[in-house]
Amino acid sequence: MNNTHSTEAIQTPGDHSIKRYIVKEVWKEYEVTLEVNHDILSEERAQLINNFWTDPMIRSGHCDGDVVKTVIQLFGQNAICSFLEDRGVSFGSGDKWLINKVSQDLRAEEGWGGESMDGENNGLFGWCGIRVLAADVSMPSFDELDLAEIEVLNE
């Protein structure tokens, strides 16, 4: 895995097939908490999702060949990029409506199987088995930026 992104597992009480992960970009402090139903996101399903996108072997190589973790991190990356397009977002696990809305919107994007594929309905986790539980992705504020004049060389 490269040094600016990380995916860490978080213990969840109850159902052992449901686990939580944090996908974060440490330099910019973007962070998304995902909840994954591993009964839905099997290795076979993760392989389908990963192979849909360009360079699946390179991507899974960053996760030591673990295709399930690869897909979880890819979903987190997709969420962060989507949130940045919307100028940032910050919400926690208590905002059930936003969790469901954001998760459904992300899963509806190409390559994630939507809410239902082949008539299959997986409720809160959709076909891919992943939902966003919390996110903290913010645009830089004015005082976080630096301005520097650069010298133009005559060629």
N, C-alpha and C positions, 0 to 999 in steps of 0.2 A: 504494500500500500504506500502511496506517496505520503510525504510528510506534512501536507497541508490539509488533508482530509482524513477523517477517521470515522469508524463505525464501532460503537461500543454497545454491548448487551446490558440490559437492566433487568433485575429480577422482578417478576410479577407474581402476585399471589394467585392461588387457585389453579386454573387450567394450565397444565404444563405444555400444551401445544401452542399457547399464546405467549409470546415473548415481546418485550419492548427493546428498541434499539435507538440510540442517538446517532444521527449522521450530522457531522459538523465540519465546517471549514474553519480551522483554528485561527488562521491569520486574520480573517475578517469577522470572526465570532458568529458566523451563521450557524444555526442549530435547529434541527428538526427531530422531534421524537416520533418514532413510528411504532405501531403495534402490529405484529405479524402473527397470523394464524398459520402455524406450520402444518396443520392438517390440510390446509388449502394450498399453501405455497410449498409444494413438494419439490424434490430435486428435478423431477421430470417437467413440472410446470415452470420452474425457474429456468430450466434449459430452453424451453420454448420462448420465454420472454427474452432471455439474454441473446439467443440466436436471431431474434427479430431485428436487433440493432447491429450496426456496423462494428466490426472488431471484437466479437465476443470473447475470443481466446485471450487477447491482450487485457481486456477488462477483468476477466476472471483470474488472470495471472496476478493481478494486483491484490486479489483476495485469496492467495494461495490455492487457487483452483476451486474454492468453495462457491459454486454457482448460486446457491441460495443467498449467501451473504453478498455476492456480487449484485444480485437483483435488488436486494434491500438497499444497498448503497446507491444503486442507479436510480431507484425510486426517490430516495432522499435528495439526490442531485437534481432530479427533475422537479421536485417540489421547491427546492431553493431557487432554481432558475425561474420557475413560474411565479414565486413570491416576489422576486426582484423585478420581474416584468410588471407586477402590480404595485410597485413602489414600496414593497416590504409588508410585513405582517408580524404581529405578536399576539399569541393567544395560548392559553393553557388547557389542561385536560378537563376543566370545568365547563368549557363552552361547547356543549354537546351539539348544538345546531351548526356551529361553524366547523367543528370536527367532521361532521357528516357531509356538509356542503363541500368543503375543501377536498375531502377524501374522494367523494363521488366525482368531482370535477377532474381531479388528477387521474383517476382510474379510467375516465371516459376518453382521455387522450389516446392517440394511436399507440398501439403496442402493449397496452396494459389490460386488454380484455374487457374493458367496460364493467358495468355492474353485473352483466350476465352474458355468458358466452355459451352457445349451444343449449340455450334454455336453462342453464345452470344459474341458481341464485344463491349467493353466499353472504347475504345480509350485509352486516357492517364492514366486511372485509373485501367484498367484491370478488371477481374471478381470480385476481392476482394474490389475494390473501393479505393485503396491506392497507392500513389506514393511518392517517396522520393524527397523532394525539396532541401534539403541541408544536409550536414553531416560534422562533425568534430570529427573524431575518429583516434587517433594517438597512435602509439606504444610508450612505454617509451624511452626516450633518455638515453644515458649512464650516464649523470650527475644527472638524477632523481633517480638513483638506489643507494642503500647502500649495502655494503659487510660487513658481520660480521662472524667471526669464532665462531663455536659452540664447546663446550666441549663434547667429546665423553666419556660416562661413561662405565666403564668395567662392564660387567654383569657376 
